[in-house]
Amino acid sequence: MTFKQHGKLARDINDVKNILTTNVLHVTRGIYSMPNRIIHIDTPQAPPQWALLERSLIRSMTQALELFYDKYFDEKGYLECVPRWGALDGPDDAIENLAHWPVVYLLGGGDRIRDMCKTAQDGHIRQYTEAKTVDVPFARDGMYYKEFPVHSDWAHHAEGLVVFNLLGNCDPDDDNHIRRTRRFAGFYMDEDPQAKNYDPELRLIRSMFNGSRGPMLRKTTALDWVGDPLEDGRFDLLHGQRDYAEMCERFETYNDVAGDHPLNLICTGLAFNAYALTGETKYRDWILEYADAWVERTYANGGVIPSNVGLDGVIGSACEGRWWGGVYGWNHKVFAHRHGRLDNFTLNAVAHAVDGFGNALLLTGDQKYVDVWRTVLESVNANKKTVDGVEMYPHMHGDEGWYDYAPEPYDRGAVEVYDWSMNPGDRALAGDQPWLNYLDGTNPGFPVEALKQDFSDLRDQVEKIRSDMSTPDTRLSDNPNPFNPARIETLVNLMTGGARPAYARPLHCRLWYFDPERGRPGVPEDVAVLIDRIDRDGLDVHLVNVNPVDARTVTVQGGAYGEHQVRAVEYDGLRIDVDDTDFTVRLAPGSGARLTLGLKRYANQPTARFPWHR
């Protein structure tokens, strides 16, 4: 293993200790270039409250994840439940029990988290390849085929990839994971003759119900979505239904799936991971090809992304000319038992297109992929109307035009628009967000208050795990979901300068961290970080070593994939030119400092490789 400092391979990892003691830049006034140097911080600092809370939360969360895993998973990585096919309690929910666990590891959680995620991912694939349906026709030979769901929509595919999506960041040298990543991406790049999901001529995915056995081109039925009948009264149904009949009732309107849908843009995350792990340009090219097709469709539809594109490439042609048609479309209504009654509510998933546009942004830095979603928000909200003196904004569109008016503007994806553009004018789109308010300077107590709340939530989750009396033969795949102890949004906000990760979306952030002495991602033990200012050109980050006895070394990288170039670091009146993807800081015992970083965002092609392997 080699140890990389600012773009140059220095010495074997065994020489790290010598590097740290002989090749250190002690900070003084002035301006210095920094080839092959480590910033040495020895300013004494009593650990601030946020730092102690952050470190304790990471440690306690690691323990809680282990408690959860040992209760609900066996030694093979199988979830101890009754496996079923279905959108309410199917395969995606089984692995979703580990939602955000890779993020905990990547931030600095315990080493066992990675092992649990890998074992569970392997076990999950085996378990649901072995599991078969009786009545649902397409899963009678296995719910998974070629290690991937035979058919589903990308809301559920995304949930089922919540662990897989970031395993490459955890271990970019895992050949088995790389093999799977290539295959999964190929399902959507017209590389598998049994999975003809993609039409390369028209640049469309043929159905919003797709998978390793290709696109579903017929109308789907409630059985396709709900799965085989189950024994009424045996299981705890979590979505408001009392029995199997009510489960089917919920999916009576899930019929029109033929043609492309914005939800399918999530699948570009598979190709992004393949590119980040292999660097093969075909994955990058395909992502941009498909994302560009949706950019064009959005502007061709008056600035509102259509929810159906027919197999002929014509907007709305698979739904009798209705651009708003289709399952999960702008006019998708659901009849379901919720809150103890039969309720009619709308379910719109078009905003998941943001994921695909974000993937294209990571690859190019081209703001056109942000502009297009800003245009969608503005185009929808332009149809506002005043009711009793109150401005009301639409959220749905049907045969009679815009409807489902509410006082709140349509803002799905607005946080991403602001986070990715950093245009001051986009801040208002995101509305009242505690983290963004903190960065604005209007919510100074956010770090401590949010971390305390995470501790409270974690305590509640542990109590639920210990109190759960279910048994494997009465447990559905989604029953443990509400007990998942992972609480990552605050940590991601404060440590990386990014919004909460989406399930199948790569990590979008300003900084990520690595432990060069242990050769793994995440902040080293005892190191806490806090980003308290962000703008288009840089940020301020506090680094603290809460350990008063031992020094710690942390590598700081621009973005989770090295996509941002660190131009310079300023500290205590000194400007240090970096001009690289990363730099390294040696924190003396009980020391800390606030660093100002200049960043050139999206300057580099993203990679999952660790800094010292590049």
N, C-alpha and C positions, 0 to 999 in steps of 0.2 A: 504494500500500500504506500502511496506517496502522499505527501502533504503539500497542498497548493497554497501559495500566498500571492494574490494579485496577479493571476494569469501565468505564473511561472512555477514549474515543478521544482521543488527545492530539495528535499531530502526524504529518506524513508521515514515512516511514522516513528520508528525507534529513535530518530534524532530530534523529535519534537522538543524534548526537554532541553536539549542543547540550544535549539533555535530560540526557545523562550527566554533563555538566560543570557544569550550572547548576541541576539539579533533583534534587539528591542529598541524602539524609538521612544525615548523619554520626552514627553511633551514640554516644549518651551515656547516662548513667543516667536512668531515669525511665520515664514512660508517654506514648506519643504515638500519635495517629491518623495514618494515612499515605495520604491521598488524593493521587494523582498523584505519588508519591515512589518512589525506588529505594533499596533498602538498599545502603549502600556499606560494603564490608568491606575494611579495609586493615591487618589484623593480620598481620604477617609470620609465615610458617609454612614450614619446610622440608618439601618434599613427602614425606608418609609413604610407606612401601613399597607399601601397597595402592593408593595413588593413581597411582604410577608404573607399577605392573603393569596397572592398569585402562586407563590411557591407551595403553600399549603394546599391550595385547591388542586394543583396538578398532582401532588402526592396522594391526596385523599381520593381523587377521582380514579387514579390507578388502582387503589385498593377496592373501590366500589365496582369497577369493571371486572376485576377478578372474581369478586363475590357473585356478580350476575352470571358470568360465564360458567362458573363451577356449578351453579344451580340449574341452568337451562340447557347446557350443551354437554354432550358426552365426549369421551376421549377421541373419537373419530371426527369430531367437529359437527356431528349431526345435532340439530335442534330436537330436543325431546318433546315432541308434539305429534299430533295426527296430521300428516302431510295431506294437503288438498290443493287442487287447482282452483283458482278464483281470484277476482280482483279485490275481494274483501279480506280474504285470509289465505292467500296463495303463497307461492314460492318467494315472491319479492318481500313479503312481510317476514319470512323466516330469517333472511340475512339482514333485513332492516333492523332487527333487534340489536345489531351492532352499529347502528347509524352513528357516524362521526367518530367512531373509535380510532380509525387511522389518523384523524386530525389530532386527537389527544396524544398519540405517540409522536407525531411529527412536531408537535409543540414542545415535547420533552418528557412525555409520560413514560412509564416504566417499560423496560425491554420486553416484558412478557406480552404487552398489548399487541405488538407486531406478530408474535407467535400465535396468539389467540386468533387474530384476524386471518392469518394465513391458514391455520388449521380449519377454522370455520368456513372459509371460502372454499377450500378443497372439499370439505365434508358436505357443504351445501350443494355443490355441483353433483356429487355422487348421490346424495339423498334424493334430489329431485330429478335425477336421471332414472333412478330406480322407481320413483313414485309414478304411478300410471292411473289414468282415469278409466272409468267404465262407460259413462255416457257421453262425455265430451269427446267428439270424434278426433280432434287433432292431437290429443295428448295420451292416446291409448297405448302408444309405444314408449312413453316417457314424457314427463312435463318439460324436461330439458333434452335437447338434442345437440350434439356437438358442443356440449358444455354450456349451452345458452338456451333461454326460453324458446319454445317452438313458435309461439305467437303471443303478442301482448301489445299494448300501447306504450308510448314512451313516458307516460307518467309513472307507469308501473315498472317498466324496464329500468328507469332511473332509480327507483327505490331499490330494485334488486341489484344495482351496481354500486351501492353506497360504500361498500367495502372495497370491491374490486377496483373502483375508479382511482383510488389513491395508493394502492399497493405498490405501484411503480415508484412513487415518491419515497415509500418506506424502504424499498429494496430494489433499486434499478438494475441489479445484476441477476435477478431471478429469471432464469431462462424459461421456466415453465410459465411464468406470468407473461413474459414477452411473447411466447408462442400463442397464448390465449388472446392477448391483445391484438396481435396480427389477424387471427382468425375472426374475432368479433368485428373488427373494423371491416374486414373483407365481406361480411354479410351485407354491408350497406354501400359497398364500392363496386358491386357487380363482379366480384371475384369468385363467388361460390355458385356453381350451376344449380344447386338445390335451393338457393336463397336469392331469387331474382327480385330483390326488393327495389333496386335502383334502376331507373331508366336513364342511361347516360346521355341520350340524345336530347331528351326533354328536361333533364336535370331535376327529376322528381322521384320521390319514393312513392311507390304505387299504392300504398295503403297506410293508414295510421295504425293498423293492427298488423304487426309484422314480427319477424324473428328468424330463427335459424332454419325454418321451413318455408320462408318466403312470405309474400304479402297475402293477406286475406282479401279476396276480391268480391266475395258475396256479402250480403247483409249478415251481420252478426245477430245472435239471439241471446236472450237472457242466460241460457245454459252455457254458452261460450264464455260469458263473463263471470257467472256465479260458480260454475263447477258442478260436480255430481251432488245429488241430494245427500244431506247429512241427517243424523238422528236428532230430531227436535228435542230440546230440553237437556241435551247432554253437554252443550258447550255454552260458554259465555260469549255472546255475539256483541261486538263492540261498536257497531255502527247504527244502532237504534232499531234494528229488526228483532222480532221476537221468534221467528222461525224461518225455515227455508223458503216458504212461499213469499214472505215479505222481502227476503233477499232477492228473489227473482223479480219481484215487483219493482225494485229499485232500478233494475237494468232493462226495463221494457223499452226505453227510448234509446238504447245503445244499439243502433242499427247501421247507420250510414258510415262505413269506414273506408270505402274505396276512394282512391285518390290521395293526394298529398295533404299534409296538415302541418302547421307551424310547430306542433309538438315534436315532429320528427327531427327538427334541428338539434334536439338534445343528442341525437346519435352521433353528431360530429365529435362529441367528447371521446368516443372510442378511437377515432382516427387521430385526435389530438394526443391521446396517451401513446398511441403507436409511434407518432412522430417524435414525441418527447423522449421515448426510449430508444428509438432506432435512428432518428435523423433522416429517414427516407422521405424524399420530397413528394412522393406520390400521395402520401397522407395529407400533407399541407395543401397540395394542389386540389385534392378532392374537397377538402373543407371549404376552401375559398370558392370553388365552383358551385357548390351547393348553397352556401350562404349568399353568394351573389345572386343566385336565382331568386331567393326569397326577398332580397333587397329590391330587385326589379319588380317582382309581383306586388310588393307593398306600394311602391310609387305608382304602378299601373292601376292600382285599386284606390286611387285618391288619397294615399297616405295611411290607409288602414290595412293592416296585414289580413289577407283573406284566410278563412279557416277551411277552405276546400279548394283544391286545384285538381281538375279531372285528369284521367289517364291520357287525354289528348293534350294536356298542358294548358287548357283553358280554365281560367278562374271560375269556379263554381259549377263546372259542367257535370260533375258527378252528383250534384244536388239540385238538378233542374234549374241551373243558372244562379243559384243562391250562393254568393261568396261567403255568406255568414252560416252556411249549412254544415252538417256533419256532426258526428260525435265529438264532444268537447269543443264545439264551435261557438261562435258568437251568440247562437240561439239555442244552445243545448240545455234542455230542461230535464230535471230529474224528479221523479215521484218516489218519495221514500218516507219511511217512518223515522222521524226525528223528534226528540223532545216529547215522546209519548203520543204522537199524532202523525197522520199522513200529511206530508208537507210537500209543496211544490217549490223547488228552488232551482236557480240557474247555476251551471257549472261551466266556467270558461277557462280553458287551459292554453289559449293562444299565447299568453305572455311568456311561456317557456321558450319561445323563439329567442328570447334574450340570451339564453345559454349558447346557442349556435353563433349568434353575432359576437358574443364575448370571446368565443374560441377563435374566430377570425381576427378579432382585435389583438389577441395575444400573439398571433402569428405575424401580424403586419403593422400594428400600431395605427392603422388607418381609421380615422374618426368617422368615416362613412358608416361604419358598423354601429356606432353610437348614435349618429345622426338619424338613422332610420327608425330607431325605437323612440327617440324624442319626437319624431314626426308622428308616430302612431299615437303617443300620448296627447300631443297637441291636436291631432285630427279628431280623436274621440271627444276630447273635452270641448272642442269648438262647437259641439252640438248641445251645449248647456242651455238651460232655460230657467226662468225665474218663476218660482211657485210660492205664493204668499210672501213675496219679498225676499225669498231665500234662493240663492243660485243653486241649481241642482244639475248634476252631471250624470250622463248615461254610462252604463257598464255593459250593456248587452244590445244586440241588434237582431231584429226578426223581420218577418214579412211586412210588418207595419212600420218599420223604421227603428230608430233608437228607443230603448226603454230601460227599465230597471234604474231609474234615476235616484241619486242619493246626494247628500250635501258634500260628500268627499269626492274630489276629482278622481278620475281613473288614474291610478298611479302604480300599476303593476310594472315592476322593472325600473321605477324611477330612481331608487337608490343606486342601482347599477349605472344608470345614465350619468348621474352626478359623480359617482366614484370613478368611473372610467374617463369622463371628460374633464373633470375638475373645473368646468366653466362656472363661474359664480352665478350666472343666470339659471343654471340647472338645479341650484340648491333648493329653490322653492318647490320644485317638482317632487322632491323626496318628503316634504312635509316635516312633521314633528317626530324626529328620531333621536332618542337619548344619546346615542353615540355621536351622531353628527352634531347635535347640540353641544356636546362636550368639546368637539373640535372647533366649534364656532366660538367657544368661550362662555356659553350661557348655561352650562351644566357642569361646573367644576367638580362636584362631588361624585360624578358618574363612576370613576374607577372603583372607589371603595364601596359605594352603595351597590353597584352591580355585582362585584365579587362577593359581597356579603349575601346578596340574594341567591347567588349560585350555590353558596354553602348551605343555605336554608333549603334550596331545592334538592341538593344532593342528599342531605339528611332525610328528607321526605322520601326520596327514591329508594334509599337503602331500607327504610322502614317498610316500604311496599314490597320490596324483594323478600324480606324476611317474613312478612305476613302472608305472602301468597300461598294459599293452600291447594292450588291446582295440582293435578297429576298429569303425567305425559299422555294418558289415554283420554283425558278430558280437556286437553289444552290445544287450541288452534295456534297457527303460526304467529298470529298477531297478538295473542294474549299477553306475552311479556313486553310488547312494545312500549306500553305506558310506563314501564318500570326502568327503562334504559337510563343509567346514571350519567351518560355523557352530557356535559354542559359546556359547549365550546364557543358560543357566539361572543361572549364578553372577552374571552381570552384571545380570540382571533382579532376582534376589534382593537384591543389594547396592544397586543404584542406584534401584530403583523400589519396593522393599518388597512385591513380588508373587511368587507362585509361578511356575513355568515355564509359559509360554503353551501352551495346547492348540491343535491345528491349526486348527479352525474356530471357536474361542471368542474373543470379544473379550478385550482385555487387562484383567486384574484386578490392580490395584496401588494403592499409596498416592499416589505422585507420578509425574509425567512432566516432561520438560524440553524447552525450546525455545531456539533461538538467534535472538534478535530482529534481530541485525545481518545475519545471512544469510537470515532469513525462512524457516527450516525447522525441523522437529522435531529433537530430540537435543541433548545437551550441546554447547556450543561446543568448538572445539579447545582443548586444554590443561586443560579443566575435568574434575575427577573428583568423584564423589559417593559417599557411603556412608551408608546408613541402618542404625543399630545399635540402635535401640530402637523398638518399635511397641506401642501398646496401642489400646484402642477409641477413645480420644479424641485421639490424636496420635502423634507420633514425634520422634526426634532424627535429624538429617541433617547430615553433614559436607560442606561445599563447599570445594574446594581448587582454586586456579589454580596449576598446576605451572610455568607460564611466568614466569621472573623478570624479563622485559623488558616484556611487554605485558599490559594489563588485559583482562579478559573479562567479558561480560555474559550472564547466563542467566536465563531466565524459568522459574519453578517452578510447576507446575500440580498441583492436587489431583486425582489420578486421570488415566488416559490419556484420558478423555473429559470432563474438568472436572466429574465427578460429585460430587467431594468439595469442600466449602467450606473454605477456609483461614480459620480464625477469627483467629488471631494468630500472630506470630513472636516468640520470645524469644531474646535474644542478649546476653550480657555484662551481665545485670541489667536489660536494657531489654525492655519488652513493647510490641510494635507491633501495633495492631489492623489487620487486613487486611479481613476479611469479604468475601472474593471467591474466585473460582475459582483465582486465580494471583497471584503477586507476582514482582518482578524484583530481582535481586541483581547489583551491580557489584563484581567481585573485582579488587582492585589486583594488580599484578604480584607473584607469589610470596606470595600471601596465602591465608588460609583461616580457617574458623570452623565451630563446631558450633552449629546452630540447632535450637531446640525449637519444633515446630509444633503448634498446636491444630487439629484437623480435625473437621468435622461430616460424617461419611461419608454418601454417597448423598443429599445435600441438593439436588442439581441434576440436571436432565435431561441425559443424556449427549449430547455432540456431538463430531464429528470436526473441527470447525472449529478453526483455530489461534487462540490467545488474542487476537491483534491483529485478527482478523476478526470477533470476536463483539461 
